[in-house]
Amino acid sequence: MNPEKCIAQIPLFQTLDDDDIHHLAASLRRRPLKRGEVLFRKGDEGSTLYVITKGSVKIILPSRWGDEMAPAILSEGDFFGEMALFDGMPRSADVIAVEDTELLALNRADFLRFIRGKDKAVESFLTYLSLRLRRTDDLLGDACFLPVASRLAKRFAELAEAWGVPEKEGVLIDLKLTQTDLASMVGATRESVNKEMALLKKDGIIAMRAGKTFIIDVARLRRRARI
């Protein structure tokens, strides 16, 4: 994926014209990651937005007590770290490569030079940040009001949408996730996730294939997720 195409598909930059996209893309720098490599840790200096051109990364929110939550796994075309462009504050999460990954990086200093005098771009950025805050509110609502069963089912539905491979008898989530991974993604204990996974299998909603989740009944999964 070329840099200009990467920039053009990011919601943050979708109102830019071709000249602006070309100019901004020239500031991007390539950053490779090996599987399991840490890009940055919570508390590290934040000054860069990243766009994934190949592979995938896991976003992890660690606690001071050693627990963690993984709210997202991002893949080709996704981006992260955008808040660093605006506030330059320390990172609020860890980012680790799930597989060999290639990134494009946009530095905050280059971004700030770019937006000077571009009122339309600034308006677009503010709209995007508002939507991001609304999504954060939704995640908090799920954590507060949905039981583990619904949160797990909702996460499977989201993973199926992002990573699903349609097959005749259902949808294969083409991603190997341990129960520890799933527990961190829904904000629950491994034991709770293990129990809910067993119920989903018993009810014929999901099955396991070589370490990957196969969704047999998408409609029932969505009902359990309350979506």
C-alpha positions in Angstrom: 0.0 0.0 0.0 1.6 3.3 -1.1 1.8 6.2 1.4 -0.7 8.4 -0.4 -3.4 5.7 -0.4 -2.8 5.1 3.3 -3.3 8.8 4.1 -6.4 9.1 1.9 -8.3 6.2 3.6 -7.7 7.5 7.2 -10.9 9.2 8.5 -8.8 11.9 10.1 -7.6 13.0 6.7 -10.5 12.3 4.3 -11.4 15.9 3.7 -7.9 16.7 2.3 -7.4 17.4 -1.4 -4.9 15.5 -3.5 -2.2 18.1 -3.1 -2.5 18.0 0.7 -2.4 14.3 0.7 0.7 14.2 -1.5 2.4 16.7 0.8 1.5 14.9 4.0 2.5 11.5 2.6 6.0 12.8 1.8 6.5 13.1 5.6 5.7 9.4 6.3 8.5 7.1 7.4 8.5 3.3 7.3 8.8 1.3 10.5 9.0 -2.5 10.5 8.1 -4.7 13.4 8.9 -8.4 14.1 6.2 -10.7 15.6 6.0 -10.1 19.3 8.0 -6.8 19.1 6.9 -4.0 21.3 6.4 -0.7 19.4 5.9 1.3 22.6 4.8 1.0 26.2 2.3 2.9 28.2 4.0 6.0 29.5 6.5 6.3 26.6 6.8 9.6 24.8 4.0 10.1 22.3 4.8 12.0 19.2 3.8 9.8 16.2 0.7 8.4 14.4 1.1 5.0 12.8 -0.6 3.4 9.8 -0.5 -0.4 9.3 0.5 -1.3 5.7 1.0 -5.0 6.4 0.4 -7.4 9.4 -1.4 -6.6 12.7 -0.8 -5.2 16.1 -2.5 -5.6 19.5 -3.4 -2.6 21.7 -3.0 -3.4 25.4 -4.1 -1.4 28.4 -2.1 -2.5 31.4 -3.0 -1.8 35.0 -0.6 -1.0 37.9 -1.5 -4.4 39.4 -0.3 -6.4 36.4 -3.7 -7.0 34.8 -4.3 -6.0 31.2 -7.1 -5.4 28.7 -6.7 -5.6 24.9 -9.5 -3.5 23.4 -8.4 -3.9 19.8 -6.4 -5.8 17.3 -5.6 -3.7 14.3 -4.6 -4.8 10.8 -3.7 -3.4 7.3 -5.3 0.0 6.7 -5.9 0.7 10.4 -4.1 3.5 12.3 -3.4 4.3 15.9 -1.6 6.9 18.0 -3.5 9.8 16.5 -3.9 11.5 19.9 -0.1 12.1 20.0 -0.4 14.4 17.0 -2.5 16.8 19.1 -1.3 16.6 22.7 2.2 15.1 22.6 1.4 13.4 25.9 2.8 10.0 27.0 1.3 6.8 25.5 -1.8 5.5 27.2 -1.4 1.9 26.1 1.1 -0.7 24.9 1.3 -1.8 21.3 2.7 -5.2 20.3 3.0 -6.8 16.9 0.8 -9.9 16.5 2.8 -10.9 13.4 5.6 -9.4 11.2 4.2 -6.0 10.5 5.1 -2.9 8.5 4.0 0.6 9.5 4.1 4.1 8.2 4.9 6.8 10.8 3.8 10.5 10.8 5.7 12.7 13.3 3.8 15.3 15.3 6.2 18.2 14.3 5.6 17.4 10.6 1.8 17.2 11.2 1.7 20.6 13.1 3.6 22.3 10.3 1.2 20.8 7.8 -2.1 22.0 9.4 -1.1 25.6 10.0 -3.6 27.8 8.1 -5.8 24.8 7.0 -9.1 25.6 8.7 -11.1 22.9 6.8 -8.6 20.3 7.9 -8.8 21.4 11.5 -12.6 21.2 11.5 -12.4 17.7 10.1 -9.9 16.6 12.8 -12.2 18.0 15.6 -15.2 16.1 14.2 -13.1 12.9 14.1 -12.0 13.4 17.7 -15.6 13.9 18.8 -16.5 10.5 17.2 -13.6 8.9 18.9 -14.8 10.1 22.3 -18.3 8.7 21.6 -16.8 5.3 20.8 -14.9 5.4 24.1 -18.2 6.1 25.8 -19.7 3.0 24.1 -16.8 0.8 25.3 -17.2 2.1 28.9 -21.0 1.4 28.7 -20.3 -2.2 27.6 -17.9 -2.7 30.4 -20.3 -1.3 33.0 -23.6 -2.7 31.9 -23.1 -5.9 29.7 -22.4 -9.2 31.3 -19.3 -11.2 30.3 -21.5 -13.5 28.0 -22.7 -10.5 26.0 -19.2 -8.8 25.9 -17.6 -12.0 24.6 -20.3 -12.5 22.0 -20.0 -8.9 20.9 -16.2 -9.2 20.6 -16.6 -12.4 18.5 -19.1 -10.5 16.2 -16.6 -7.6 15.8 -13.7 -10.0 15.1 -15.9 -11.8 12.5 -16.5 -8.6 10.8 -12.9 -7.6 10.7 -11.2 -11.0 10.3 -14.0 -13.3 9.1 -13.7 -15.7 6.2 -17.2 -16.7 5.0 -17.7 -20.4 4.5 -20.6 -22.6 3.6 -21.5 -23.5 7.2 -20.5 -20.2 8.9 -17.6 -17.7 9.4 -14.0 -18.5 10.3 -12.2 -15.8 12.4 -8.8 -16.0 10.7 -6.9 -15.2 13.8 -5.4 -17.4 16.6 -6.4 -16.1 20.0 -5.8 -17.7 23.3 -8.4 -17.5 26.1 -6.0 -15.1 27.9 -6.2 -12.9 24.8 -9.9 -13.0 24.7 -10.1 -12.3 28.5 -8.0 -9.2 28.0 -10.2 -8.1 25.1 -13.5 -8.2 27.0 -12.1 -7.2 30.4 -12.8 -10.4 32.2 -10.9 -13.3 33.9 -9.7 -16.2 31.9 -11.9 -18.5 34.0 -15.0 -16.5 33.1 -14.1 -16.6 29.4 -13.4 -20.3 29.5 -16.9 -20.9 31.0 -18.7 -18.7 28.4 -16.7 -20.3 25.6 -17.9 -23.7 26.8 -21.5 -22.5 26.7 -21.2 -21.1 23.2 -19.8 -24.4 22.0 -22.5 -26.4 23.8 -25.2 -24.3 22.3 -23.8 -24.8 18.8 -22.9 -21.1 18.2 -19.2 -21.5 17.8 -16.6 -24.3 17.3 -12.8 -24.4 17.3 -10.6 -25.2 14.3 -6.9 -25.4 14.8 -6.8 -22.7 17.4 -9.2 -20.4 15.5 -12.8 -19.7 16.2 -15.5 -20.8 13.8 -18.9 -19.1 14.1 -21.6 -21.5 13.3 -24.7 -19.3 14.0 -24.0 -15.6 13.5 -27.6 -14.6 14.2 -27.7 -16.3 17.6 -24.2 -14.8 18.4 -25.5 -11.3 17.7 -28.6 -11.9 19.8 -26.4 -13.0 22.7 -24.3 -9.9 22.1 -27.4 -7.7 22.2 -26.6 -6.1 18.9 
